[in-house]
Amino acid sequence: MTVTDWLLDSDPSIRWQVMRDLLHEPAEVVAAERAKVATEGWGAQLLALQTPDGLWDGGVYDPAEQRDPDAPGQPWTATHHTLVLLRELGLDPASAEARTAITLVREQVKWDHAGENYFDGEIEPCVNGMVVALGNYFGENVRSLVDRLLGEQLDDGGWNCEAERGSTRSSFHTTICVLDGLLQHEQTHGPSADVTAARRRAEEYLLERRMLRRLSTGQIADPDFARFSFPTRWFYDVLRGLDYFRRTGDAPDLRLAEAIDLVESKRGPDDRWLLELSHPGRVHFELEKEAGPSRWVTLRALRIRDWIGGSR
């Protein structure tokens, strides 16, 4: 079985992205496969877990049930994290199933922080970056949240959820979440000078650090940046960063070379990549097993290779 056949022998959420990004199938063929995300497999399972109050697992960021302080990580079953995963699976935002789910969220779901409507965001820029991505993807108006993020950009070009507590240094994690949201905003509504300028500054933050290194010492900022995961949740890693740059449509910057080489170094002899890291916490169901061959990581790595033109 070729690696492409192996990828296609999977969930519709993977198949339609393989067809689009690796096989470059006609748009109508891709759309037909993508439509199955709402009715089959993981996407359908997630949609079925939403309750009439618009929530998943009874909560917005955390489930209704109080966190177990002894459990590793955090629960990933509440509404916000489920919506993030549905977008990553590629649920067609125009589908009847998506419209029903998003209408319930828009009309009923409010943040615990101050009772804000879900698509109005809350206080942390990493969360708000994800809400901007979701809002634009699913057709909700989040422009005021975009403006807020533009005003919160730090002097070094990125963002940090610790800024409200005095931090002046950006975070890889927060920055990639906001970048993802701003890019989705421009891909939905078209480029705008202020959003593009903010994205370029934040891209420089990553590029100056070669996608994983501290600017001050040149050391790798976090070993987990070099370990590939899916779902990525709110975490940064090199593969997620490269996938962002791929989605911009720009040619690869030379400063991405180390990151690209890192991805290539992890390719197995069977042209598959491993799931090196699963962010711990309660999940609705397991997508893949850690340390085994990962269709998600392989798909994302192969489309990076496709972006740079295959072998270098």
C-alpha positions as CSV (number, residue, x, y, z in Angstrom):
1,M,0.0,0.0,0.0
2,T,1.4,3.4,-1.0
3,V,1.4,6.2,1.6
4,T,-1.3,7.9,-0.5
5,D,-3.5,4.8,-0.4
6,W,-2.9,4.6,3.4
7,L,-4.0,8.2,3.9
8,L,-7.1,7.6,1.8
9,D,-8.0,4.5,3.8
10,S,-9.2,6.7,6.7
11,D,-11.8,9.2,7.9
12,P,-13.4,11.6,5.4
13,S,-11.8,14.5,7.2
14,I,-8.4,13.2,6.1
15,R,-9.5,11.9,2.7
16,W,-10.8,15.2,1.4
17,Q,-7.7,17.1,2.4
18,V,-5.5,14.5,0.7
19,M,-7.6,14.9,-2.4
20,R,-7.3,18.7,-2.3
21,D,-3.7,19.2,-1.1
22,L,-1.8,16.2,-2.4
23,L,-3.7,14.8,-5.4
24,H,-5.1,18.1,-6.6
25,E,-8.4,16.5,-7.5
26,P,-11.2,18.6,-9.2
27,A,-13.0,20.9,-6.8
28,E,-16.3,19.0,-7.2
29,V,-14.7,15.7,-6.3
30,V,-13.1,17.3,-3.2
31,A,-16.4,19.0,-2.2
32,A,-18.3,15.7,-2.4
33,E,-15.8,14.0,-0.1
34,R,-15.7,17.0,2.3
35,A,-19.5,16.9,2.6
36,K,-19.1,13.5,4.3
37,V,-17.3,15.1,7.3
38,A,-20.8,16.2,8.6
39,T,-22.4,12.8,8.2
40,E,-19.7,10.1,8.7
41,G,-16.8,9.4,11.0
42,W,-15.2,11.8,13.5
43,G,-17.1,14.9,12.3
44,A,-20.5,13.3,12.6
45,Q,-19.6,11.9,16.0
46,L,-18.6,15.3,17.3
47,L,-21.7,17.0,16.0
48,A,-23.9,14.4,17.6
49,L,-22.4,15.3,21.0
50,Q,-23.7,18.9,21.0
51,T,-26.6,19.4,23.3
52,P,-29.6,21.7,22.6
53,D,-28.1,24.5,24.7
54,G,-25.3,24.7,22.1
55,L,-22.7,23.2,24.4
56,W,-20.4,20.3,24.3
57,D,-19.8,18.6,27.7
58,G,-21.7,21.3,29.5
59,G,-19.1,24.0,29.3
60,V,-17.4,26.6,27.1
61,Y,-13.6,26.2,27.8
62,D,-13.9,23.6,30.5
63,P,-16.6,20.9,30.9
64,A,-19.4,21.4,33.5
65,E,-17.7,18.8,35.6
66,Q,-14.9,20.3,37.7
67,R,-11.4,19.4,36.5
68,D,-9.6,16.6,38.3
69,P,-6.6,18.3,39.8
70,D,-4.6,15.0,39.6
71,A,-5.4,14.4,35.9
72,P,-2.7,15.2,33.4
73,G,-3.3,18.1,31.1
74,Q,-6.7,19.6,30.7
75,P,-10.1,18.4,29.4
76,W,-10.5,18.9,25.6
77,T,-14.2,18.1,25.5
78,A,-15.9,21.4,26.1
79,T,-17.4,23.6,23.4
80,H,-14.4,25.8,22.4
81,H,-12.0,22.9,21.9
82,T,-14.6,20.9,20.0
83,L,-15.2,23.7,17.6
84,V,-11.5,24.1,17.0
85,L,-11.3,20.4,16.1
86,L,-14.3,20.6,13.8
87,R,-12.6,23.3,11.9
88,E,-9.4,21.2,11.6
89,L,-11.4,18.3,10.4
90,G,-12.7,20.6,7.7
91,L,-16.4,20.5,8.4
92,D,-18.0,22.4,5.5
93,P,-19.2,25.7,7.1
94,A,-22.0,25.9,4.6
95,S,-23.4,22.5,5.4
96,A,-26.8,22.3,7.1
97,E,-25.2,20.5,10.0
98,A,-22.6,23.2,10.5
99,R,-25.2,26.0,10.3
100,T,-27.4,24.3,12.9
101,A,-24.4,23.8,15.3
102,I,-23.1,27.3,14.9
103,T,-26.5,28.9,15.3
104,L,-26.8,27.2,18.6
105,V,-23.4,28.5,19.7
106,R,-24.1,32.0,18.5
107,E,-27.4,32.3,20.2
108,Q,-26.8,30.5,23.4
109,V,-23.1,30.0,24.4
110,K,-21.5,32.6,26.6
111,W,-18.1,32.7,28.2
112,D,-17.7,32.1,31.9
113,H,-15.4,35.1,32.2
114,A,-18.0,37.8,32.0
115,G,-20.9,36.3,30.2
116,E,-19.6,37.5,26.8
117,N,-21.2,35.9,23.7
118,Y,-19.0,33.2,22.4
119,F,-18.0,34.9,19.1
120,D,-17.3,38.2,21.0
121,G,-14.3,36.4,22.6
122,E,-12.9,36.7,26.1
123,I,-9.7,38.1,27.5
124,E,-6.7,35.9,26.4
125,P,-5.3,36.6,23.0
126,C,-4.6,32.9,22.3
127,V,-8.2,32.0,22.8
128,N,-9.4,35.1,20.9
129,G,-7.1,34.2,18.0
130,M,-8.8,30.8,17.8
131,V,-12.3,32.5,18.0
132,V,-11.3,34.8,15.2
133,A,-10.3,31.8,13.1
134,L,-13.6,30.0,14.0
135,G,-15.8,33.0,13.4
136,N,-14.4,33.7,10.0
137,Y,-14.4,30.1,9.0
138,F,-18.1,29.6,10.0
139,G,-19.2,33.0,8.8
140,E,-19.6,34.9,12.0
141,N,-18.8,38.6,12.5
142,V,-15.6,38.9,14.6
143,R,-14.1,42.1,13.3
144,S,-14.2,43.8,16.7
145,L,-12.2,40.9,18.1
146,V,-9.7,41.3,15.2
147,D,-9.3,45.0,16.1
148,R,-8.7,44.1,19.7
149,L,-5.9,41.7,18.8
150,L,-4.3,44.3,16.5
151,G,-4.1,46.6,19.5
152,E,-2.6,43.9,21.8
153,Q,0.4,43.1,19.5
154,L,3.6,43.4,21.5
155,D,6.7,45.3,20.5
156,D,8.6,42.1,19.4
157,G,5.8,41.3,16.9
158,G,3.9,38.6,18.6
159,W,1.3,38.1,21.4
160,N,1.3,36.6,24.8
161,C,-1.6,35.6,27.1
162,E,0.6,36.7,30.0
163,A,0.7,40.3,28.8
164,E,-2.1,41.3,31.1
165,R,0.1,40.1,34.0
166,G,3.0,42.3,32.8
167,S,4.9,40.1,30.2
168,T,6.4,42.1,27.4
169,R,7.8,39.0,25.5
170,S,5.7,37.2,23.0
171,S,4.9,33.5,23.1
172,F,5.2,31.0,20.2
173,H,1.9,29.4,21.4
174,T,-0.1,32.6,21.5
175,T,1.4,34.0,18.4
176,I,0.6,31.1,16.2
177,C,-3.0,31.1,17.5
178,V,-3.4,34.8,16.6
179,L,-1.6,34.4,13.2
180,D,-4.0,31.5,12.3
181,G,-7.0,33.7,13.1
182,L,-5.7,36.8,11.2
183,L,-4.9,34.7,8.2
184,Q,-8.3,33.1,8.2
185,H,-9.8,36.6,8.5
186,E,-8.0,37.8,5.3
187,Q,-8.7,34.6,3.4
188,T,-12.4,35.1,4.2
189,H,-12.7,38.8,3.6
190,G,-9.7,39.7,1.5
191,P,-6.5,41.4,2.5
192,S,-6.6,44.6,4.6
193,A,-3.6,46.8,5.3
194,D,-3.7,46.7,9.1
195,V,-4.2,43.0,9.4
196,T,-1.5,42.2,6.8
197,A,0.9,44.5,8.5
198,A,0.3,42.8,11.9
199,R,0.7,39.4,10.3
200,R,4.0,40.3,8.7
201,R,5.4,41.6,12.0
202,A,4.3,38.3,13.7
203,E,5.8,36.2,10.9
204,E,9.1,38.0,11.4
205,Y,8.9,37.0,15.1
206,L,8.9,33.4,14.1
207,L,11.3,33.7,11.2
208,E,13.9,35.6,13.2
209,R,13.9,32.7,15.7
210,R,14.1,30.1,12.9
211,M,10.7,28.8,14.0
212,L,11.9,27.2,17.3
213,R,14.9,29.0,18.8
214,R,15.3,31.7,21.4
215,L,16.5,35.0,19.9
216,S,18.7,35.7,22.9
217,T,20.7,32.5,23.0
218,G,19.9,30.6,19.8
219,Q,18.9,27.6,21.9
220,I,15.7,25.6,21.1
221,A,13.1,27.4,23.2
222,D,11.1,24.2,24.0
223,P,11.9,20.6,23.0
224,D,8.2,20.1,22.3
225,F,8.5,22.6,19.4
226,A,10.4,19.8,17.5
227,R,7.7,17.1,18.3
228,F,4.7,16.9,16.1
229,S,1.2,16.5,17.4
230,F,-2.4,16.4,16.3
231,P,-4.7,17.9,17.4
232,T,-2.4,20.8,18.1
233,R,-4.9,22.5,20.5
234,W,-3.4,25.8,21.5
235,F,0.2,24.6,21.3
236,Y,2.9,25.5,18.8
237,D,5.2,23.2,17.1
238,V,7.4,23.5,14.0
239,L,5.0,21.6,11.7
240,R,2.1,23.8,12.8
241,G,4.2,26.9,12.1
242,L,5.2,25.6,8.6
243,D,1.6,24.8,7.8
244,Y,0.7,28.4,8.6
245,F,3.3,29.7,6.2
246,R,2.2,27.2,3.5
247,R,-1.4,28.5,3.9
248,T,-0.3,32.1,3.2
249,G,0.5,31.1,-0.4
250,D,3.9,32.8,-0.2
251,A,7.1,31.2,-1.3
252,P,9.1,29.6,1.5
253,D,11.4,32.1,3.2
254,L,15.0,31.0,3.4
255,R,14.8,31.2,7.2
256,L,12.5,28.2,7.2
257,A,15.2,25.9,6.0
258,E,16.1,24.5,9.4
259,A,12.4,23.8,10.2
260,I,11.9,22.2,6.8
261,D,15.0,20.0,7.3
262,L,13.7,19.0,10.7
263,V,10.4,17.8,9.2
264,E,12.2,15.9,6.5
265,S,14.5,14.2,9.1
266,K,11.5,12.6,10.8
267,R,10.2,10.9,7.7
268,G,10.3,7.2,8.1
269,P,11.5,4.7,5.5
270,D,7.8,4.0,4.6
271,D,7.3,7.7,3.9
272,R,5.2,8.1,7.1
273,W,5.6,10.3,10.1
274,L,4.9,9.4,13.7
275,L,2.5,11.1,16.2
276,E,5.2,12.2,18.6
277,L,3.1,14.0,21.1
278,S,-0.5,13.9,22.3
279,H,-1.4,16.8,24.5
280,P,-2.8,15.1,27.6
281,G,-6.4,15.5,28.8
282,R,-9.8,14.0,28.5
283,V,-11.0,13.7,24.9
284,H,-14.3,12.7,23.2
285,F,-12.5,9.9,21.5
286,E,-9.0,9.1,20.4
287,L,-8.1,9.9,16.8
288,E,-4.7,8.2,16.7
289,K,-2.2,6.5,19.1
290,E,0.9,8.4,20.2
291,A,4.2,7.0,18.9
292,G,2.5,5.2,16.0
293,P,2.4,6.2,12.3
294,S,0.1,9.3,12.1
295,R,-2.1,10.0,9.1
296,W,-2.6,13.6,10.3
297,V,1.1,14.3,10.8
298,T,2.0,12.6,7.5
299,L,-0.6,14.6,5.6
300,R,0.6,17.8,7.0
301,A,4.3,17.0,6.4
302,L,3.6,15.9,2.8
303,R,1.8,19.1,2.0
304,I,4.8,21.0,3.3
305,R,6.9,19.0,0.8
306,D,4.4,19.7,-1.9
307,W,4.6,23.4,-1.1
308,I,8.3,23.6,-1.4
309,G,8.3,21.4,-4.5
310,G,9.1,18.0,-3.2
311,S,12.7,17.0,-2.6
312,R,15.1,19.8,-2.1
